[in-house]
Amino acid sequence: MKLRRSLLYVPGNMPGMLQNIPVFEADGVMIDLEDAVPLQEKDAARLLSRNFLRFYQNRNKEMFVRINPLDTPYAAADLREILPALPDGIRLPKADNPEIVERLDTLLTEQEEKLNLEIGHFKIIPSIESAQGVLNCVETAKASNRIVALAFGAEDYTASMEIDRTKTGEELFSARTRVVWAAKAAGVQVIDTIFSDVNDMDALRAETTLVKRLGFTGKSLVNPRQIEVVHDVFRPTPEEIENAVEVMEAIKRAREMGTGVISLRGKMVDAPVVTRAARTLRAAVAFGMIEYTLSDEVIHGEK
Amino acid sequence: MAKNSLGREIPAQWRGRTLDPYVDPWNKKPEVLRATRPLVRRSPGDSKLLPSLRAALDKCELRNGMNISTHHHLRNGDLLLNLLVKELDAMGLRDMGIASSSVHAVHAEIIPYIRKGVITRIETGVNGLIGEMVSKGELKCDIIVRSHGGRARSLVTGEVEVDAAFIAAPCCDITGNMNGVHGPSACGSLGYAYTDARYAKKVIAVTDNLVRYPAAPISISQSDVDYVVQIESLGDPRKIVSTTTRITRDPAGLLIAKYAAEVIEASGLLKDGFSFQTGAGGTSLAVADNIRRKMTEGHIKGSFGCGGITGYFVDMLEQGYFETLFDVQCFDLKAVDSIRRNAGHREISADLYASPFNRGSVVNMLDCVILGATEVDVNFNVNVNTESSGYLLHNTGGHCDTAAGAKLAIVVAPSIRGRLPIVRDAVTTVTTPGETVDVIVTERGICLAEKHADLRRELIRRNLPVKDIHQFHEEITQITGTPRPVEFEDDIVALIEYRDGSIIDVVRRVRE
């Protein structure tokens, strides 16, 4: 599974910002054709983004495009222009119910056939960003095999709830929890909403720490300066890494002995413990904190 | 016309001066004694006080073809040079040279006097309009661009004779003791003026803050000063120092700063005794911020910071990151305040700071310097004087001095500026030779001089984006395209003097 701790929005109508995409260390970028782009620049943004994606061949991060909602007149043109430039996937705004995701799935399949791509090439990250979306997200998360993560969008969500968004985010707690449940139940990742005050790094850190604790696996970002804080929060601690390495070594010994359970300093090491350790180690490797080769056979046992 | 060692075409002579083409940064040796100035006897009761600038100019017995100087600590708030040039004109003097430590945008007021023939030479670099007009051929004025160290050298060796130095003194007494730390025009360090005080034929202190004897502290002393003139105002305080200098918020600039700090750490220089210079730009300050964090984490105590001093460096001094600041120029009010009250914040002369021809300058003790660039090339040569337009727009400052002195000279710049690639096949103008430049850091990659194989390995080990400069050049031009080269006429409008006095490049008139 790919790391998606940081998904950075870049406005599709800003060439200066598009050309800087390769240099920032976000796990993924979402080129925005929706809210960041004024109506009179929708077509320019589409062309600029398409050309940038074509140019950006040796990609060092995942590239998603946030298209306009499917019920607007812009979405069809967005997909038509963007998909031939081969983004990794689509961030789908206003995914209020599973049918919307299914519609996008069909459109993507059509394009994949036209472009001679493997079916399923384009991934989907549905945005859960309304009261209705939150209520339906359990089903939405399972609406397509293309879904790699659910994303929570607090700005539109609070608007739909007719409430204000606060820095501490108590008003988001239930919605966040439900989105995390939906994602975990469907076996996909889950990305938290943006934090819009780009100068308040302390509050960003607090919010990221909170959502990590709730189960989110990453966060949407509006400014490259936020990447470092978010990665820092999601970075495993040296103690966690050390413990994970010990777990892996222990389970390796267990597998050699033909069992899937072993005791490590008096604590039982079994499948869920190993899965957690593997996740920690994958993150540690991604952060460049250690060099470690994970083997599926050790994690899951020989089939 | 011969080529210097960097392949730049240098004429054998220019305006009557035989030119010495640049060979390398190290081997040119001084072959003269220090310049001298006449000794003078002043008896008790003799007054140095003169009623006006005109009276002082009269006393200097200036003739056509002579040089005057000022310092540029008042930067864009300076009124003195403009006043002096007007007086020179009123006195009917022509063919005069300006040998100030720098000329700023505010001095565009002297353009009419250049047209009139009052001023025909500027013995220092220029910032702004004068350089642009000279580059376009719209203004005739011979310019010799010198670094801070190079200018000090040229006065000490007598290559440049200053016939009258007018030193703006924010605080001064009737005998000429002066400092820059008190008064309405306080600018902090008077570092550039020290050399003038020692070597000019006549030294005139000009002040808007005449205090009772003795003015203290004494930066430049009464024993060097011939006359004292009181005028209403030396400058516009709002433009003398900026109130704040700030860390960049540009994400690309911050990334550059992060990489630069990583390079410094990886070099092994960041340990107890670390010495550092960085500029006042937003990215340079961000490098300092990163370095400060790394020093905190590693419990590292540095020795000194130097160059132009900002509030940021003052904080580092006060918080114990450095023991000493060597200050040739204060960039903001916080620095001015600090130099006034903190004994660890030392005022130093440009000679001590950066001259190649003394018995060793401060830059030789620098571990690391962060430098800017308008362009760099695949041979690591750096341009800060001209822009890709070909116009001479910026003075050298301490660029080539610190690059030569520091163990690690790091150029930080965005990879694309104004749609142009920062790396070129050859820079328009060489300010600083590639031999003295170690690392070029951009947001898209880090390029290292070949000699740094160990550092290269270490940076790769740390997963930093190390790139071969040719490959990097290609990568950037894929984005920007190859810019059409600027075309030049044959005539030379300015010399770029290397710090040792050899000619590293010339600036030719741009074909419009």
Interface residues (C-beta under 8 A of the other chain):
Chain A: Q19 N20 P22 V23 F24 F55 N199 N223 P224 R225 G288
Chain B: R249 P251 A252 L254 L255 I416 E443 R444 R462 N463 I479
